[in-house]
Amino acid sequence: MGYEKIWKNNEKLNKTELVKLEKDGLEIFKDIPNYAEKGFESIPKDQWDLFKWAGCYLQRPKEDGYFMMRVNIPSGILNNDQVVTLANIAKDYGRDVYDITTRQAIQFHWLRIEEIPDIFNRLEAVGLSSAGACGDITRTIVGNPLAGIDPHELFDTTEIVKEVYEFFQHNEDFSNLPRKYKMSISTNKQNASNAEINCISFTPATKVIAGERVAGFHLKLGGGLSAKPYLAQTLDLFILPEQVKDVAIAVTTIFRDYGYREKRHLARLKFLVADWGPEKFKEKIIEMTGPLEAKGTDEDDTWNAGYFYGVNPQKQEGLNYVGLNVPVGRLNSNEVLELARISKKYGNGEIRNCNSQNLIIPNIPDHLVDELLSEKIFERITVHPKPFIGYSVSCTGIEYCNLALVETKERMRRIAEFLDEEVSLDVPVRIHMVGCPNSCGQRAIADIGLQGIKMKTKEKGMIEAFEIYVGGTLLDGGKFNEKLKGKIDGEDLPGVLKQLLIYYKNTKQEKETFYDF
Ligand code: SF4
């Protein structure tokens, strides 16, 4: 692509921008076979960051040469061959670790450069890719994990997500964006894709056009978490299903050409939207797409945060989807292979990832439900989890992440299990733990958000500690949680949370949720 506009609209470019101008991120794919042949030592340090465009980060400590790889899973939907392939990659190369992310993707760890070409081949053979799963590019598209089977969807979004994904996938016209760029396309009426925290979201809507009620989308822009979280704003537009791709291209083009590239921490789309406002943004989109209808009626009426536990009827009569808990989103490869076997035996082989880091097995006929539920694996990967382990989310943390300040995943799991022993509640409380302000674990929308920090104490020196935030939600337009005073030693965190939850239990009304409290 020509970079004239990037130069024209940004007099000063940050250091990362100058690197990206010299070499497009996606070009790393051409170098990887050569590096794989010659070994990790052959990769110049100034090329390490470009691996993100191939979905790979060097895990902590970088010098050891182990990669994390994220694989795009649009809407989180996987067929049986894909699940088996992913499980075998984790088994053969990833020390058995299979993580589900808060954007419905899969992450591997412990990969060596020598192994990456074979992993790419295996992914390609089943129609998967890690291209653009990280980096300043369109990331994996979040969607409705129940697309096509959802009794609560306005219409099936499978083909639209596929069309948009395929357009942006490995597209060098859009591989140099100012920062990461997160898209969601869903017509689930329970806002299962967390629309308000995406850069660009297509949400379910209807409008009467020429006397007929037509189904389509509204457009929300400029959401995002990290250190300065923003909720997306709705534009005065109604978008027909066949216009989604063009509108997505228009917004992405605007971000590419007008997004900020001077200060990296101000480069996300949310800052441009906040400065321009929805009206100016709308005008700019229409300049590119031609006329679009004005806003109609919102068709999402609640928020389920991506939780689908239990056995639930599909829109297809006689079929069910089974929502399962994966504690803090981590499975081992044998568990994934077993779930794939079960899904093939009782359903159509699919497994679907939720942004709550959990799973769905769809297409189970009524008469097979009891037999399916008697399978041993569902003792750990349960259909009806206890309330704390069932509603706990955790980012990767210090185990692998270079930016982390504290350990998260194991800690979150231990705390949730402790709370399930110590506190009984009649409603779930969503607890999200993150290892730094980047908020990959979506701390800001949790009932209780736990953010890791380093803290210096007289007795112990530098320790892992936490800030506690309460009251996040995406209901009623959304509200980020607010920080409580003080910092808590990580070792004291279980006890402090227990006290907080007992106070909540003793003062709340029956069935009153944390949000209503
Ligand atoms: Fe790493 Fe921070 Fe993201 Fe956790 S929130 S995975 S610590 S960058």
Boltz pocket constraint, residues with backbone or C-beta under 6 A from the ligand:
constraints:
  - pocket:
      binder: B
      contacts: [[A, 395], [A, 396], [A, 397], [A, 398], [A, 401], [A, 402], [A, 403], [A, 404], [A, 405], [A, 406], [A, 434], [A, 435], [A, 436], [A, 437], [A, 438], [A, 439], [A, 440], [A, 441]]
      max_distance: 6.0
